[in-house]
């Protein structure tokens, strides 16, 4: 029997929690940033059971101290439960920022056969 493994991909996130990851630049002028804490979203059990997958884009508005002020869905994953899982994780992110007011984070929920 095939076993499906939940996979969450954050395009800006290529390292494990707690590691620093470069962030793409947003806007113009002198802006820089990197994540200092970036937990992956949890793949909801219900979504895994139904084999729901999707890719969405989320805008994180940043506080000057590096915390996330708000998360806006720019493009839904197609399932509210996946969008909410992504939002919950992104609200926990912390950035080291200089002049960065926001970032756009693509999040992909997918399943692979193992």
N, C-alpha and C positions, 0 to 999 in steps of 0.2 A: 504494500500500500504506500502511495506517495504521501510524504509529510511536507506540509507547507510551512515555510519559515517567514515570519513577518519581517519586512525590511523597510526601514524609514531612511530616506536619503535627504539630507540637507545640503544643498549645493554649495553653501558657504562654509559648511562644516565638514572637514575632512579628518578631524582628529577626535580623540576621545575626550570625555568630560574633563574639565579642569585644565586642559591644554589650551594654549593660545593659538588662535586661527586667524589668518588675515581676512579682512572684510573688504569687499569692493568699495571703491570710493563713490560717494553720492554727492551731487551738486558740483559747485565750482569753488575755486579758491583753495586755501590750505585746509584740507580736511584729511583726517586719518583715523583709523580705528582698527581694533582687533577684539575678538571675543576673549573674555577672561573666564567666563562660565557659560556653557552652552549645552544644556541637557537635551538629548533627543526626545521627541514626542513618544509617548507610549502608544502602541498600536492597540486600539480597543478590541477586547475579546469578541464582541458582537461583530465588528467589522471583519476580523479574521475569520470567524465562523461563516460569514456570508461571502467571504473572499472579495470584499470591497477594496478597490485600489483607486488611486487618483493622485494627481499632481496639482498643487495650488501655489499661489503666490501671495505672500503676506508682507505688509508694510509695517515695520516696527518704528514708532516714533520714540526718540531717545531723550532722556533727561540728561542735563549736563554732567551729572555724576556717573553716567554710564548705564543706569537702569532703564528698563523699557517702560515708557509712559503708557503706550497703547499699542494694540495690534489690530490692523485692519485687513480684512480679506479683500485682496485685489482680484483674485480669481479663485473660485472655490475648487476644492478637490472633487466635488460632485456629491459629497456626503457630509452632512452637517456634523456627524459624530467625528469624522476625520478632521474637519476644520477646527472643531473645538479642542481636539487633542493637540493639534499644532499650536493653536493660540495659547493653550495652557502652558506648553513648554516654552514658547517664545517669550511669554511674560516673565519667565524666570531668568532669561538671558541677561548677562552683564557684559558691558563693553568698556574698553579703555579708549576714550574718544578725545579728539581735539577738533572742535568745530563741526563734528558730525551730528546732524539732526535726525537722521533716519537711515534705515537700510531696507532693502527689499530682499526677502528670503524665499527662494523656491523650496517647497517641501514635497517630497514624493513618498507616498505610501504604496508599497508593492509587496507581492508574495513571490517566493521562489520555491521550487521543488527541491527537496534535499534528499 
